[in-house]
Amino acid sequence: MRAQHPAAPRNTAARPPALELDGRRPLSAATVQAVAALCDRAEDQVGGAMTVHVTGAPHDAWSSGLDVTLVTKWERALRRLERLPVVTVAVARGDCGGTALDAFLAADVRVAAPDTRLLVPRAATATWPGMAGYRLVQLAGAARARKAVLFGLPIGAAQALALGIVDEVAEDPSTAVAAAADLAGGLSGKEMAIRRQLMFDATTTSFEDALGAHLAACDRTLRQAAEDGTGTS
C-alpha cells in the first residue's frame, strides 16, 4: 500500500487528482513526497486528467539549505510527473518560481492567469541551474529564453503565451482546465504517454532513429484495433 503524505490530496472518486504548490516555500522532502503521492493517484486511475495549481516564487537565499541528493529526488519526481499516463494540467497565478515553475513547465497543458510571471530564481551568484531552464529552452528556444535563463528576467503571461510556454491565458482558469479534461476524455492514458515520449524524442532524434519507435507504436495501435474489432477511422 502506498503511503499518503499529509500534503497530498485525498483520494476520492468524485475529484480527479490535484495538488497545490507554493514556490515561496523551499524545496523539501515533503514537497517531493507530495508530488510522488499525486503521481501514485494518477497512475491508479485510467486515463483522464490531473491538475497542479502553482503560485509563489522563492526569496533570496532560498537554496542555502539544499543538497544535491534532495535536488536529484525532486528532478526525478518531476520527470515522473512529466511521464504520467494521464493528461497533466498546470494552472499558474502571480509570480511563479522554484518548485512552482518546475511543476508548471512539466505539465502537458499550461494555463496562466493574466497576472502570472514566470521567474527562474537566483541562487548564490547566478540563476538556479535546475531543469526549469532546460524546459524553457525546449519550449521557447534558446534565443527567446536567454534572458530568463541567464539573468532571471520574468516572463509575463502574454509573453509566455506568445513564446508557446503557456497554452492559454484566462481570467477563469477553471474553464480551461475543464476543456483540457474534455480533450483527455476517451484517450488511453498509456497510449498518450507513448505519444508524449515520441514527441519529446522528436527534438533530439534523427528521422531514421525515430522511425522504428513510431512504427512500433503504429503496430501496437493496429493490433489493439484488430483485437477490439473497431478498426481505425
mmCIF file of the C-alpha atoms, coordinates in Angstrom:
data_MODEL
# 
_entry.id   MODEL 
# 
loop_
_atom_site.group_PDB 
_atom_site.id 
_atom_site.type_symbol 
_atom_site.label_atom_id 
_atom_site.label_alt_id 
_atom_site.label_comp_id 
_atom_site.label_asym_id 
_atom_site.label_entity_id 
_atom_site.label_seq_id 
_atom_site.pdbx_PDB_ins_code 
_atom_site.Cartn_x 
_atom_site.Cartn_y 
_atom_site.Cartn_z 
_atom_site.occupancy 
_atom_site.B_iso_or_equiv 
_atom_site.pdbx_formal_charge 
_atom_site.auth_seq_id 
_atom_site.auth_comp_id 
_atom_site.auth_asym_id 
_atom_site.auth_atom_id 
_atom_site.pdbx_PDB_model_num 
ATOM 1   C CA . MET A 1 1   ? 0.000   0.000  0.000   1.00 0.00 ? 1   MET A CA 1 
ATOM 2   C CA . ARG A 1 2   ? 1.368   3.408  -0.947  1.00 0.00 ? 2   ARG A CA 1 
ATOM 3   C CA . ALA A 1 3   ? 1.925   5.879  1.858   1.00 0.00 ? 3   ALA A CA 1 
ATOM 4   C CA . GLN A 1 4   ? -0.074  9.099  1.578   1.00 0.00 ? 4   GLN A CA 1 
ATOM 5   C CA . HIS A 1 5   ? 1.665   12.319 2.560   1.00 0.00 ? 5   HIS A CA 1 
ATOM 6   C CA . PRO A 1 6   ? -0.483  14.777 4.508   1.00 0.00 ? 6   PRO A CA 1 
ATOM 7   C CA . ALA A 1 7   ? 0.108   17.458 1.836   1.00 0.00 ? 7   ALA A CA 1 
ATOM 8   C CA . ALA A 1 8   ? -1.308  15.232 -0.900  1.00 0.00 ? 8   ALA A CA 1 
ATOM 9   C CA . PRO A 1 9   ? -4.986  15.493 -1.835  1.00 0.00 ? 9   PRO A CA 1 
ATOM 10  C CA . ARG A 1 10  ? -7.382  12.879 -0.557  1.00 0.00 ? 10  ARG A CA 1 
ATOM 11  C CA . ASN A 1 11  ? -8.225  10.001 -2.847  1.00 0.00 ? 11  ASN A CA 1 
ATOM 12  C CA . THR A 1 12  ? -11.878 10.429 -3.728  1.00 0.00 ? 12  THR A CA 1 
ATOM 13  C CA . ALA A 1 13  ? -13.744 9.081  -6.728  1.00 0.00 ? 13  ALA A CA 1 
ATOM 14  C CA . ALA A 1 14  ? -15.545 12.375 -7.288  1.00 0.00 ? 14  ALA A CA 1 
ATOM 15  C CA . ARG A 1 15  ? -12.440 14.511 -7.617  1.00 0.00 ? 15  ARG A CA 1 
ATOM 16  C CA . PRO A 1 16  ? -9.560  13.974 -10.052 1.00 0.00 ? 16  PRO A CA 1 
ATOM 17  C CA . PRO A 1 17  ? -6.013  14.104 -8.674  1.00 0.00 ? 17  PRO A CA 1 
ATOM 18  C CA . ALA A 1 18  ? -4.851  17.630 -7.863  1.00 0.00 ? 18  ALA A CA 1 
ATOM 19  C CA . LEU A 1 19  ? -2.089  19.370 -5.957  1.00 0.00 ? 19  LEU A CA 1 
ATOM 20  C CA . GLU A 1 20  ? -1.145  22.887 -4.907  1.00 0.00 ? 20  GLU A CA 1 
ATOM 21  C CA . LEU A 1 21  ? 2.489   24.020 -4.844  1.00 0.00 ? 21  LEU A CA 1 
ATOM 22  C CA . ASP A 1 22  ? 3.733   27.255 -3.313  1.00 0.00 ? 22  ASP A CA 1 
ATOM 23  C CA . GLY A 1 23  ? 7.025   28.323 -4.852  1.00 0.00 ? 23  GLY A CA 1 
ATOM 24  C CA . ARG A 1 24  ? 7.764   30.593 -1.889  1.00 0.00 ? 24  ARG A CA 1 
ATOM 25  C CA . ARG A 1 25  ? 8.474   27.531 0.231   1.00 0.00 ? 25  ARG A CA 1 
ATOM 26  C CA . PRO A 1 26  ? 11.940  25.990 -0.073  1.00 0.00 ? 26  PRO A CA 1 
ATOM 27  C CA . LEU A 1 27  ? 12.250  22.580 -1.659  1.00 0.00 ? 27  LEU A CA 1 
ATOM 28  C CA . SER A 1 28  ? 11.859  19.854 0.971   1.00 0.00 ? 28  SER A CA 1 
ATOM 29  C CA . ALA A 1 29  ? 11.394  16.112 1.283   1.00 0.00 ? 29  ALA A CA 1 
ATOM 30  C CA . ALA A 1 30  ? 7.712   16.808 1.974   1.00 0.00 ? 30  ALA A CA 1 
ATOM 31  C CA . THR A 1 31  ? 7.384   18.541 -1.401  1.00 0.00 ? 31  THR A CA 1 
ATOM 32  C CA . VAL A 1 32  ? 8.927   15.547 -3.168  1.00 0.00 ? 32  VAL A CA 1 
ATOM 33  C CA . GLN A 1 33  ? 6.606   13.189 -1.295  1.00 0.00 ? 33  GLN A CA 1 
ATOM 34  C CA . ALA A 1 34  ? 3.541   15.274 -2.147  1.00 0.00 ? 34  ALA A CA 1 
ATOM 35  C CA . VAL A 1 35  ? 4.329   15.075 -5.871  1.00 0.00 ? 35  VAL A CA 1 
ATOM 36  C CA . ALA A 1 36  ? 5.052   11.340 -5.557  1.00 0.00 ? 36  ALA A CA 1 
ATOM 37  C CA . ALA A 1 37  ? 1.672   10.825 -3.863  1.00 0.00 ? 37  ALA A CA 1 
ATOM 38  C CA . LEU A 1 38  ? -0.056  12.714 -6.667  1.00 0.00 ? 38  LEU A CA 1 
ATOM 39  C CA . CYS A 1 39  ? 1.707   10.529 -9.221  1.00 0.00 ? 39  CYS A CA 1 
ATOM 40  C CA . ASP A 1 40  ? 0.598   7.416  -7.303  1.00 0.00 ? 40  ASP A CA 1 
ATOM 41  C CA . ARG A 1 41  ? -3.016  8.514  -7.555  1.00 0.00 ? 41  ARG A CA 1 
ATOM 42  C CA . ALA A 1 42  ? -2.725  9.480  -11.205 1.00 0.00 ? 42  ALA A CA 1 
ATOM 43  C CA . GLU A 1 43  ? -1.167  6.135  -12.119 1.00 0.00 ? 43  GLU A CA 1 
ATOM 44  C CA . ASP A 1 44  ? -4.014  4.313  -10.350 1.00 0.00 ? 44  ASP A CA 1 
ATOM 45  C CA . GLN A 1 45  ? -6.676  5.977  -12.481 1.00 0.00 ? 45  GLN A CA 1 
ATOM 46  C CA . VAL A 1 46  ? -7.473  5.046  -16.082 1.00 0.00 ? 46  VAL A CA 1 
ATOM 47  C CA . GLY A 1 47  ? -6.787  7.988  -18.399 1.00 0.00 ? 47  GLY A CA 1 
ATOM 48  C CA . GLY A 1 48  ? -8.356  11.344 -17.614 1.00 0.00 ? 48  GLY A CA 1 
ATOM 49  C CA . ALA A 1 49  ? -6.550  14.402 -16.279 1.00 0.00 ? 49  ALA A CA 1 
ATOM 50  C CA . MET A 1 50  ? -4.919  15.750 -13.142 1.00 0.00 ? 50  MET A CA 1 
ATOM 51  C CA . THR A 1 51  ? -4.280  19.331 -12.115 1.00 0.00 ? 51  THR A CA 1 
ATOM 52  C CA . VAL A 1 52  ? -1.421  21.145 -10.397 1.00 0.00 ? 52  VAL A CA 1 
ATOM 53  C CA . HIS A 1 53  ? -2.062  24.679 -9.116  1.00 0.00 ? 53  HIS A CA 1 
ATOM 54  C CA . VAL A 1 54  ? 1.098   26.736 -8.699  1.00 0.00 ? 54  VAL A CA 1 
ATOM 55  C CA . THR A 1 55  ? 1.951   30.162 -7.367  1.00 0.00 ? 55  THR A CA 1 
ATOM 56  C CA . GLY A 1 56  ? 4.750   31.889 -5.486  1.00 0.00 ? 56  GLY A CA 1 
ATOM 57  C CA . ALA A 1 57  ? 8.454   32.454 -6.076  1.00 0.00 ? 57  ALA A CA 1 
ATOM 58  C CA . PRO A 1 58  ? 11.330  31.895 -3.619  1.00 0.00 ? 58  PRO A CA 1 
ATOM 59  C CA . HIS A 1 59  ? 13.045  34.722 -1.807  1.00 0.00 ? 59  HIS A CA 1 
ATOM 60  C CA . ASP A 1 60  ? 16.771  35.377 -1.629  1.00 0.00 ? 60  ASP A CA 1 
ATOM 61  C CA . ALA A 1 61  ? 18.943  32.646 -0.111  1.00 0.00 ? 61  ALA A CA 1 
ATOM 62  C CA . TRP A 1 62  ? 16.182  30.068 -0.639  1.00 0.00 ? 62  TRP A CA 1 
ATOM 63  C CA . SER A 1 63  ? 18.724  27.444 -1.736  1.00 0.00 ? 63  SER A CA 1 
ATOM 64  C CA . SER A 1 64  ? 21.034  27.747 1.272   1.00 0.00 ? 64  SER A CA 1 
ATOM 65  C CA . GLY A 1 65  ? 19.744  24.572 2.953   1.00 0.00 ? 65  GLY A CA 1 
ATOM 66  C CA . LEU A 1 66  ? 19.568  22.372 -0.134  1.00 0.00 ? 66  LEU A CA 1 
ATOM 67  C CA . ASP A 1 67  ? 21.811  19.442 -1.021  1.00 0.00 ? 67  ASP A CA 1 
ATOM 68  C CA . VAL A 1 68  ? 22.206  17.711 -4.356  1.00 0.00 ? 68  VAL A CA 1 
ATOM 69  C CA . THR A 1 69  ? 20.581  14.498 -3.082  1.00 0.00 ? 69  THR A CA 1 
ATOM 70  C CA . LEU A 1 70  ? 17.293  16.289 -2.418  1.00 0.00 ? 70  LEU A CA 1 
ATOM 71  C CA . VAL A 1 71  ? 17.506  18.170 -5.718  1.00 0.00 ? 71  VAL A CA 1 
ATOM 72  C CA . THR A 1 72  ? 18.052  14.865 -7.539  1.00 0.00 ? 72  THR A CA 1 
ATOM 73  C CA . LYS A 1 73  ? 14.952  13.352 -5.898  1.00 0.00 ? 73  LYS A CA 1 
ATOM 74  C CA . TRP A 1 74  ? 12.948  16.424 -6.883  1.00 0.00 ? 74  TRP A CA 1 
ATOM 75  C CA . GLU A 1 75  ? 14.050  16.293 -10.512 1.00 0.00 ? 75  GLU A CA 1 
ATOM 76  C CA . ARG A 1 76  ? 13.176  12.582 -10.641 1.00 0.00 ? 76  ARG A CA 1 
ATOM 77  C CA . ALA A 1 77  ? 9.729   13.327 -9.196  1.00 0.00 ? 77  ALA A CA 1 
ATOM 78  C CA . LEU A 1 78  ? 9.196   15.984 -11.855 1.00 0.00 ? 78  LEU A CA 1 
ATOM 79  C CA . ARG A 1 79  ? 10.261  13.568 -14.585 1.00 0.00 ? 79  ARG A CA 1 
ATOM 80  C CA . ARG A 1 80  ? 7.753   11.066 -13.264 1.00 0.00 ? 80  ARG A CA 1 
ATOM 81  C CA . LEU A 1 81  ? 5.085   13.795 -13.301 1.00 0.00 ? 81  LEU A CA 1 
ATOM 82  C CA . GLU A 1 82  ? 6.048   14.616 -16.875 1.00 0.00 ? 82  GLU A CA 1 
ATOM 83  C CA . ARG A 1 83  ? 5.597   10.998 -17.995 1.00 0.00 ? 83  ARG A CA 1 
ATOM 84  C CA . LEU A 1 84  ? 2.316   10.117 -16.280 1.00 0.00 ? 84  LEU A CA 1 
ATOM 85  C CA . PRO A 1 85  ? -0.281  8.095  -18.232 1.00 0.00 ? 85  PRO A CA 1 
ATOM 86  C CA . VAL A 1 86  ? -2.795  10.932 -17.812 1.00 0.00 ? 86  VAL A CA 1 
ATOM 87  C CA . VAL A 1 87  ? -3.118  14.460 -19.139 1.00 0.00 ? 87  VAL A CA 1 
ATOM 88  C CA . THR A 1 88  ? -1.440  16.885 -16.744 1.00 0.00 ? 88  THR A CA 1 
ATOM 89  C CA . VAL A 1 89  ? -2.792  20.427 -16.474 1.00 0.00 ? 89  VAL A CA 1 
ATOM 90  C CA . ALA A 1 90  ? -0.916  23.175 -14.617 1.00 0.00 ? 90  ALA A CA 1 
ATOM 91  C CA . VAL A 1 91  ? -2.556  26.436 -13.570 1.00 0.00 ? 91  VAL A CA 1 
ATOM 92  C CA . ALA A 1 92  ? -0.332  29.381 -12.602 1.00 0.00 ? 92  ALA A CA 1 
ATOM 93  C CA . ARG A 1 93  ? -1.184  32.598 -10.757 1.00 0.00 ? 93  ARG A CA 1 
ATOM 94  C CA . GLY A 1 94  ? 1.015   35.511 -9.746  1.00 0.00 ? 94  GLY A CA 1 
ATOM 95  C CA . ASP A 1 95  ? 4.785   35.135 -9.549  1.00 0.00 ? 95  ASP A CA 1 
ATOM 96  C CA . CYS A 1 96  ? 5.872   31.516 -10.110 1.00 0.00 ? 96  CYS A CA 1 
ATOM 97  C CA . GLY A 1 97  ? 9.398   30.324 -9.463  1.00 0.00 ? 97  GLY A CA 1 
ATOM 98  C CA . GLY A 1 98  ? 11.223  27.476 -7.755  1.00 0.00 ? 98  GLY A CA 1 
ATOM 99  C CA . THR A 1 99  ? 9.063   24.377 -7.306  1.00 0.00 ? 99  THR A CA 1 
ATOM 100 C CA . ALA A 1 100 ? 6.057   26.221 -8.776  1.00 0.00 ? 100 ALA A CA 1 
ATOM 101 C CA . LEU A 1 101 ? 7.864   26.943 -12.039 1.00 0.00 ? 101 LEU A CA 1 
ATOM 102 C CA . ASP A 1 102 ? 9.339   23.437 -12.192 1.00 0.00 ? 102 ASP A CA 1 
ATOM 103 C CA . ALA A 1 103 ? 5.958   21.725 -11.924 1.00 0.00 ? 103 ALA A CA 1 
ATOM 104 C CA . PHE A 1 104 ? 4.274   24.192 -14.271 1.00 0.00 ? 104 PHE A CA 1 
ATOM 105 C CA . LEU A 1 105 ? 6.747   23.521 -17.079 1.00 0.00 ? 105 LEU A CA 1 
ATOM 106 C CA . ALA A 1 106 ? 6.440   19.734 -16.673 1.00 0.00 ? 106 ALA A CA 1 
ATOM 107 C CA . ALA A 1 107 ? 2.707   19.721 -17.485 1.00 0.00 ? 107 ALA A CA 1 
ATOM 108 C CA . ASP A 1 108 ? 1.050   18.847 -20.804 1.00 0.00 ? 108 ASP A CA 1 
ATOM 109 C CA . VAL A 1 109 ? -1.315  21.819 -20.724 1.00 0.00 ? 109 VAL A CA 1 
ATOM 110 C CA . ARG A 1 110 ? -0.234  25.087 -19.105 1.00 0.00 ? 110 ARG A CA 1 
ATOM 111 C CA . VAL A 1 111 ? -2.798  27.747 -18.206 1.00 0.00 ? 111 VAL A CA 1 
ATOM 112 C CA . ALA A 1 112 ? -1.902  31.118 -16.704 1.00 0.00 ? 112 ALA A CA 1 
ATOM 113 C CA . ALA A 1 113 ? -3.906  33.876 -15.077 1.00 0.00 ? 113 ALA A CA 1 
ATOM 114 C CA . PRO A 1 114 ? -3.196  37.338 -16.561 1.00 0.00 ? 114 PRO A CA 1 
ATOM 115 C CA . ASP A 1 115 ? -1.064  38.340 -13.555 1.00 0.00 ? 115 ASP A CA 1 
ATOM 116 C CA . THR A 1 116 ? 1.304   35.380 -13.927 1.00 0.00 ? 116 THR A CA 1 
ATOM 117 C CA . ARG A 1 117 ? 5.056   35.938 -14.127 1.00 0.00 ? 117 ARG A CA 1 
ATOM 118 C CA . LEU A 1 118 ? 7.447   33.016 -14.616 1.00 0.00 ? 118 LEU A CA 1 
ATOM 119 C CA . LEU A 1 119 ? 10.742  33.500 -12.778 1.00 0.00 ? 119 LEU A CA 1 
ATOM 120 C CA . VAL A 1 120 ? 13.948  31.474 -12.800 1.00 0.00 ? 120 VAL A CA 1 
ATOM 121 C CA . PRO A 1 121 ? 15.160  32.149 -9.234  1.00 0.00 ? 121 PRO A CA 1 
ATOM 122 C CA . ARG A 1 122 ? 18.639  33.249 -8.342  1.00 0.00 ? 122 ARG A CA 1 
ATOM 123 C CA . ALA A 1 123 ? 20.929  31.182 -6.145  1.00 0.00 ? 123 ALA A CA 1 
ATOM 124 C CA . ALA A 1 124 ? 24.245  32.474 -4.817  1.00 0.00 ? 124 ALA A CA 1 
ATOM 125 C CA . THR A 1 125 ? 25.937  34.269 -7.733  1.00 0.00 ? 125 THR A CA 1 
ATOM 126 C CA . ALA A 1 126 ? 23.706  33.283 -10.659 1.00 0.00 ? 126 ALA A CA 1 
ATOM 127 C CA . THR A 1 127 ? 20.322  31.876 -11.601 1.00 0.00 ? 127 THR A CA 1 
ATOM 128 C CA . TRP A 1 128 ? 19.403  28.398 -10.392 1.00 0.00 ? 128 TRP A CA 1 
ATOM 129 C CA . PRO A 1 129 ? 20.709  25.821 -12.926 1.00 0.00 ? 129 PRO A CA 1 
ATOM 130 C CA . GLY A 1 130 ? 17.853  23.333 -12.500 1.00 0.00 ? 130 GLY A CA 1 
ATOM 131 C CA . MET A 1 131 ? 15.854  21.693 -15.265 1.00 0.00 ? 131 MET A CA 1 
ATOM 132 C CA . ALA A 1 132 ? 13.387  24.576 -15.485 1.00 0.00 ? 132 ALA A CA 1 
ATOM 133 C CA . GLY A 1 133 ? 15.957  26.311 -17.695 1.00 0.00 ? 133 GLY A CA 1 
ATOM 134 C CA . TYR A 1 134 ? 16.178  23.212 -19.889 1.00 0.00 ? 134 TYR A CA 1 
ATOM 135 C CA . ARG A 1 135 ? 12.401  23.035 -20.264 1.00 0.00 ? 135 ARG A CA 1 
ATOM 136 C CA . LEU A 1 136 ? 12.148  26.752 -21.051 1.00 0.00 ? 136 LEU A CA 1 
ATOM 137 C CA . VAL A 1 137 ? 14.672  26.338 -23.863 1.00 0.00 ? 137 VAL A CA 1 
ATOM 138 C CA . GLN A 1 138 ? 12.853  23.251 -25.166 1.00 0.00 ? 138 GLN A CA 1 
ATOM 139 C CA . LEU A 1 139 ? 9.584   25.173 -25.268 1.00 0.00 ? 139 LEU A CA 1 
ATOM 140 C CA . ALA A 1 140 ? 10.670  28.622 -26.421 1.00 0.00 ? 140 ALA A CA 1 
ATOM 141 C CA . GLY A 1 141 ? 14.122  28.155 -27.955 1.00 0.00 ? 141 GLY A CA 1 
ATOM 142 C CA . ALA A 1 142 ? 17.487  29.293 -26.637 1.00 0.00 ? 142 ALA A CA 1 
ATOM 143 C CA . ALA A 1 143 ? 17.376  32.800 -28.086 1.00 0.00 ? 143 ALA A CA 1 
ATOM 144 C CA . ARG A 1 144 ? 13.946  33.656 -26.678 1.00 0.00 ? 144 ARG A CA 1 
ATOM 145 C CA . ALA A 1 145 ? 14.579  32.069 -23.286 1.00 0.00 ? 145 ALA A CA 1 
ATOM 146 C CA . ARG A 1 146 ? 18.091  33.519 -22.869 1.00 0.00 ? 146 ARG A CA 1 
ATOM 147 C CA . LYS A 1 147 ? 17.294  36.499 -20.644 1.00 0.00 ? 147 LYS A CA 1 
ATOM 148 C CA . ALA A 1 148 ? 15.093  34.437 -18.345 1.00 0.00 ? 148 ALA A CA 1 
ATOM 149 C CA . VAL A 1 149 ? 17.595  31.594 -18.003 1.00 0.00 ? 149 VAL A CA 1 
ATOM 150 C CA . LEU A 1 150 ? 20.760  33.690 -17.718 1.00 0.00 ? 150 LEU A CA 1 
ATOM 151 C CA . PHE A 1 151 ? 19.524  36.750 -15.842 1.00 0.00 ? 151 PHE A CA 1 
ATOM 152 C CA . GLY A 1 152 ? 16.275  35.686 -14.190 1.00 0.00 ? 152 GLY A CA 1 
ATOM 153 C CA . LEU A 1 153 ? 14.164  38.260 -16.035 1.00 0.00 ? 153 LEU A CA 1 
ATOM 154 C CA . PRO A 1 154 ? 10.467  37.477 -15.568 1.00 0.00 ? 154 PRO A CA 1 
ATOM 155 C CA . ILE A 1 155 ? 8.309   36.182 -18.392 1.00 0.00 ? 155 ILE A CA 1 
ATOM 156 C CA . GLY A 1 156 ? 4.827   37.689 -18.196 1.00 0.00 ? 156 GLY A CA 1 
ATOM 157 C CA . ALA A 1 157 ? 1.686   35.793 -19.130 1.00 0.00 ? 157 ALA A CA 1 
ATOM 158 C CA . ALA A 1 158 ? 1.230   37.458 -22.527 1.00 0.00 ? 158 ALA A CA 1 
ATOM 159 C CA . GLN A 1 159 ? 4.882   36.923 -23.457 1.00 0.00 ? 159 GLN A CA 1 
ATOM 160 C CA . ALA A 1 160 ? 4.758   33.310 -22.275 1.00 0.00 ? 160 ALA A CA 1 
ATOM 161 C CA . LEU A 1 161 ? 1.705   32.743 -24.475 1.00 0.00 ? 161 LEU A CA 1 
ATOM 162 C CA . ALA A 1 162 ? 3.481   34.243 -27.498 1.00 0.00 ? 162 ALA A CA 1 
ATOM 163 C CA . LEU A 1 163 ? 6.538   32.051 -26.846 1.00 0.00 ? 163 LEU A CA 1 
ATOM 164 C CA . GLY A 1 164 ? 4.490   28.856 -26.547 1.00 0.00 ? 164 GLY A CA 1 
ATOM 165 C CA . ILE A 1 165 ? 5.386   28.370 -22.887 1.00 0.00 ? 165 ILE A CA 1 
ATOM 166 C CA . VAL A 1 166 ? 1.752   28.937 -21.895 1.00 0.00 ? 166 VAL A CA 1 
ATOM 167 C CA . ASP A 1 167 ? -1.134  27.395 -23.831 1.00 0.00 ? 167 ASP A CA 1 
ATOM 168 C CA . GLU A 1 168 ? -3.814  29.792 -22.620 1.00 0.00 ? 168 GLU A CA 1 
ATOM 169 C CA . VAL A 1 169 ? -4.152  32.948 -20.567 1.00 0.00 ? 169 VAL A CA 1 
ATOM 170 C CA . ALA A 1 170 ? -7.506  33.002 -18.801 1.00 0.00 ? 170 ALA A CA 1 
ATOM 171 C CA . GLU A 1 171 ? -9.244  35.149 -16.204 1.00 0.00 ? 171 GLU A CA 1 
ATOM 172 C CA . ASP A 1 172 ? -11.028 31.989 -15.077 1.00 0.00 ? 172 ASP A CA 1 
ATOM 173 C CA . PRO A 1 173 ? -8.523  29.120 -15.465 1.00 0.00 ? 173 PRO A CA 1 
ATOM 174 C CA . SER A 1 174 ? -11.121 26.586 -14.305 1.00 0.00 ? 174 SER A CA 1 
ATOM 175 C CA . THR A 1 175 ? -12.786 26.824 -17.722 1.00 0.00 ? 175 THR A CA 1 
ATOM 176 C CA . ALA A 1 176 ? -9.508  25.992 -19.446 1.00 0.00 ? 176 ALA A CA 1 
ATOM 177 C CA . VAL A 1 177 ? -8.933  23.100 -17.041 1.00 0.00 ? 177 VAL A CA 1 
ATOM 178 C CA . ALA A 1 178 ? -12.365 21.688 -17.866 1.00 0.00 ? 178 ALA A CA 1 
ATOM 179 C CA . ALA A 1 179 ? -11.613 21.997 -21.585 1.00 0.00 ? 179 ALA A CA 1 
ATOM 180 C CA . ALA A 1 180 ? -8.333  20.112 -21.128 1.00 0.00 ? 180 ALA A CA 1 
ATOM 181 C CA . ALA A 1 181 ? -10.174 17.371 -19.247 1.00 0.00 ? 181 ALA A CA 1 
ATOM 182 C CA . ASP A 1 182 ? -12.607 17.117 -22.158 1.00 0.00 ? 182 ASP A CA 1 
ATOM 183 C CA . LEU A 1 183 ? -9.667  16.694 -24.532 1.00 0.00 ? 183 LEU A CA 1 
ATOM 184 C CA . ALA A 1 184 ? -8.473  13.766 -22.438 1.00 0.00 ? 184 ALA A CA 1 
ATOM 185 C CA . GLY A 1 185 ? -11.871 12.094 -22.474 1.00 0.00 ? 185 GLY A CA 1 
ATOM 186 C CA . GLY A 1 186 ? -11.777 8.693  -24.158 1.00 0.00 ? 186 GLY A CA 1 
ATOM 187 C CA . LEU A 1 187 ? -7.999  8.686  -24.573 1.00 0.00 ? 187 LEU A CA 1 
ATOM 188 C CA . SER A 1 188 ? -5.904  5.797  -23.280 1.00 0.00 ? 188 SER A CA 1 
ATOM 189 C CA . GLY A 1 189 ? -3.513  7.118  -20.675 1.00 0.00 ? 189 GLY A CA 1 
ATOM 190 C CA . LYS A 1 190 ? -0.872  4.543  -21.551 1.00 0.00 ? 190 LYS A CA 1 
ATOM 191 C CA . GLU A 1 191 ? -1.098  5.320  -25.265 1.00 0.00 ? 191 GLU A CA 1 
ATOM 192 C CA . MET A 1 192 ? -0.998  9.059  -24.628 1.00 0.00 ? 192 MET A CA 1 
ATOM 193 C CA . ALA A 1 193 ? 2.193   8.596  -22.609 1.00 0.00 ? 193 ALA A CA 1 
ATOM 194 C CA . ILE A 1 194 ? 3.739   6.839  -25.618 1.00 0.00 ? 194 ILE A CA 1 
ATOM 195 C CA . ARG A 1 195 ? 2.735   9.696  -27.940 1.00 0.00 ? 195 ARG A CA 1 
ATOM 196 C CA . ARG A 1 196 ? 4.209   12.191 -25.490 1.00 0.00 ? 196 ARG A CA 1 
ATOM 197 C CA . GLN A 1 197 ? 7.524   10.335 -25.430 1.00 0.00 ? 197 GLN A CA 1 
ATOM 198 C CA . LEU A 1 198 ? 7.613   10.193 -29.224 1.00 0.00 ? 198 LEU A CA 1 
ATOM 199 C CA . MET A 1 199 ? 7.054   13.944 -29.242 1.00 0.00 ? 199 MET A CA 1 
ATOM 200 C CA . PHE A 1 200 ? 9.875   14.520 -26.744 1.00 0.00 ? 200 PHE A CA 1 
ATOM 201 C CA . ASP A 1 201 ? 12.251  12.326 -28.748 1.00 0.00 ? 201 ASP A CA 1 
ATOM 202 C CA . ALA A 1 202 ? 11.463  14.198 -31.974 1.00 0.00 ? 202 ALA A CA 1 
ATOM 203 C CA . THR A 1 203 ? 13.562  17.168 -30.863 1.00 0.00 ? 203 THR A CA 1 
ATOM 204 C CA . THR A 1 204 ? 16.731  15.138 -30.325 1.00 0.00 ? 204 THR A CA 1 
ATOM 205 C CA . THR A 1 205 ? 16.407  12.050 -32.551 1.00 0.00 ? 205 THR A CA 1 
ATOM 206 C CA . SER A 1 206 ? 17.073  11.751 -36.273 1.00 0.00 ? 206 SER A CA 1 
ATOM 207 C CA . PHE A 1 207 ? 14.269  10.620 -38.575 1.00 0.00 ? 207 PHE A CA 1 
ATOM 208 C CA . GLU A 1 208 ? 15.985  7.295  -39.191 1.00 0.00 ? 208 GLU A CA 1 
ATOM 209 C CA . ASP A 1 209 ? 16.402  6.580  -35.470 1.00 0.00 ? 209 ASP A CA 1 
ATOM 210 C CA . ALA A 1 210 ? 12.866  7.703  -34.657 1.00 0.00 ? 210 ALA A CA 1 
ATOM 211 C CA . LEU A 1 211 ? 11.219  5.656  -37.401 1.00 0.00 ? 211 LEU A CA 1 
ATOM 212 C CA . GLY A 1 212 ? 11.436  2.341  -35.537 1.00 0.00 ? 212 GLY A CA 1 
ATOM 213 C CA . ALA A 1 213 ? 9.730   3.693  -32.421 1.00 0.00 ? 213 ALA A CA 1 
ATOM 214 C CA . HIS A 1 214 ? 6.954   5.301  -34.459 1.00 0.00 ? 214 HIS A CA 1 
ATOM 215 C CA . LEU A 1 215 ? 6.375   2.126  -36.472 1.00 0.00 ? 215 LEU A CA 1 
ATOM 216 C CA . ALA A 1 216 ? 6.251   0.097  -33.266 1.00 0.00 ? 216 ALA A CA 1 
ATOM 217 C CA . ALA A 1 217 ? 3.611   2.459  -31.912 1.00 0.00 ? 217 ALA A CA 1 
ATOM 218 C CA . CYS A 1 218 ? 1.651   2.188  -35.161 1.00 0.00 ? 218 CYS A CA 1 
ATOM 219 C CA . ASP A 1 219 ? 1.816   -1.611 -34.992 1.00 0.00 ? 219 ASP A CA 1 
ATOM 220 C CA . ARG A 1 220 ? 0.623   -1.536 -31.385 1.00 0.00 ? 220 ARG A CA 1 
ATOM 221 C CA . THR A 1 221 ? -2.338  0.663  -32.330 1.00 0.00 ? 221 THR A CA 1 
ATOM 222 C CA . LEU A 1 222 ? -3.318  -1.562 -35.273 1.00 0.00 ? 222 LEU A CA 1 
ATOM 223 C CA . ARG A 1 223 ? -3.108  -4.698 -33.150 1.00 0.00 ? 223 ARG A CA 1 
ATOM 224 C CA . GLN A 1 224 ? -5.285  -3.160 -30.445 1.00 0.00 ? 224 GLN A CA 1 
ATOM 225 C CA . ALA A 1 225 ? -7.856  -2.082 -33.026 1.00 0.00 ? 225 ALA A CA 1 
ATOM 226 C CA . ALA A 1 226 ? -7.923  -5.579 -34.506 1.00 0.00 ? 226 ALA A CA 1 
ATOM 227 C CA . GLU A 1 227 ? -8.354  -7.166 -31.089 1.00 0.00 ? 227 GLU A CA 1 
ATOM 228 C CA . ASP A 1 228 ? -11.170 -4.775 -30.237 1.00 0.00 ? 228 ASP A CA 1 
ATOM 229 C CA . GLY A 1 229 ? -12.775 -5.245 -33.650 1.00 0.00 ? 229 GLY A CA 1 
ATOM 230 C CA . THR A 1 230 ? -13.001 -1.492 -34.079 1.00 0.00 ? 230 THR A CA 1 
ATOM 231 C CA . GLY A 1 231 ? -10.557 -0.937 -36.944 1.00 0.00 ? 231 GLY A CA 1 
ATOM 232 C CA . THR A 1 232 ? -9.275  2.599  -37.483 1.00 0.00 ? 232 THR A CA 1 
ATOM 233 C CA . SER A 1 233 ? -11.077 5.656  -38.756 1.00 0.00 ? 233 SER A CA 1 
# 
